[in-house]
């Protein structure tokens, strides 16, 4: 009987592992598949134009010059497949500057093919991040299914899905930052490798330096080894520059392309200096409500987690420091700057759910109901994860009333716009995204580039960028030109995704 019991126990254990591994694999496939399928629907977002062109130029010139206000790692990785393509590239065009060069470079080649390959990098990094979220949650709470739960939350988080499909730095720095601190938690020198990758991705990763030093405590030799590995890798990623203050030069150029006349936008209001609560509000209205409730529960329950000091610093201190640093330093143009917070918060929320689900059946039923709400709310947004807003502001249809830029419309919807113009002959277009060549997609009659004061007495059908409408409202307030404030003057008759209002005038 003892032998039979042991065999049955081993069999049940093996079966449990098979189920867990199957669920793990399915969730990781979903992490990849959702942005993969979504990205095919969109043209380039405006930031991809200089990023991709600059990355290819680094390989060809062996110098990190264009777009130096962002470290080169993601741009280098994303353009590796292009080294095996027939790409038109003239180094002399780099004298045009990153935006004009990027536009000429991208749209003189096969844009869709380039984007399809380049966007695989953020998607794969998202999968890597998802795996380490699973791993840390599982090890921290000593339960495989807590890891699965954390990965499940991550797999349907709209801000993550939105930025896992574009060649920008935000998802990548979230991935490398989280993995760095996971290995700090494990006291592993692998932390040095991922710290170097994080620093080579985005300057906001500098926030990690004090966290690493504090979390490592008195282990000075290992701390110095981690920092040494990180900076050695950083030097290699920058292609071995002769200028040893290369990183400081890039940091100084961080806001070099910001217009001094740009007004920040929040809740229908504009400000030169911004709003101190911008990123906090953006987080609260761009994150699903079920997750926010779970986060509140984790905060209330925090003392009962019984984490040691190091774990508290890493899991609680890191998102707070990222929020503080972002609020103080970052441009107020997108919740994407807060992406590094999400993995840590997901681990904490998954742990809280695991703890309370053991209390009463009623808690389990409530968790199940909130899970359905969470998943369905995200799935319904496909493929428009970028424009996700939660129910507290009326959902994505009202998002433009609260935030703009990369929170809503970033130039991505040119394919839908082209289809709409073909199906509705005579539709005029108003699109301010000059880095994106509308003619490449067959879109014509862009009034934004037309001469004359066409906005004073408009006639016909217009498909108007929501970003333009918000910026036109700002200009109307600044210059007293109410005729260009179409948001206030007219009611749209149709929409193109969440990016364009259609007016019949």
ABEGO torsion letter per residue (X at the ends): XAAAAAAAAAAAAAAAAAAAAAAAAAAAAAAAAAAAAAAAABBBBAAAAAAAAAAAAAAAAGBBABGAABBAAAAAAAAAAAAABBBBBBAAAAAAEAAAAAAAAAAABBAAAAAAAAAAAAAAAAAAAAAAAAAAAAAAAGBAAAAAAAAAAAAABAAAAAAAABBBAAAAAAAAAAAAAAAAAAGBAAAAAAAAAAAAABAAAAAAAAAAAAAAEABAAAAAAAAAAAAAAAAAAAGGBABAAAAAAAAAAAAAABBAABBBBBGGBBBAAEBAAAAAAAAAAABBAAAAAAAAAAAAAAAAAGBBAAAAAAAAAAAAAAAAAAAAABBBAEAAAAAAAAAAAAAAAAAAAAAAAAABAAAAAAAAAAAAAAAAAAAAAOAAAAABBBAAAGEAAAAAAABBEAAABAGAAAAAAAAAAAABBGBBBBBABAABBAAAAGBBGBAAABBEBAAABBBEBBBBBAAAAAAAAAAAAAAGBAAABAAAABBBABBBEAABBBBBX
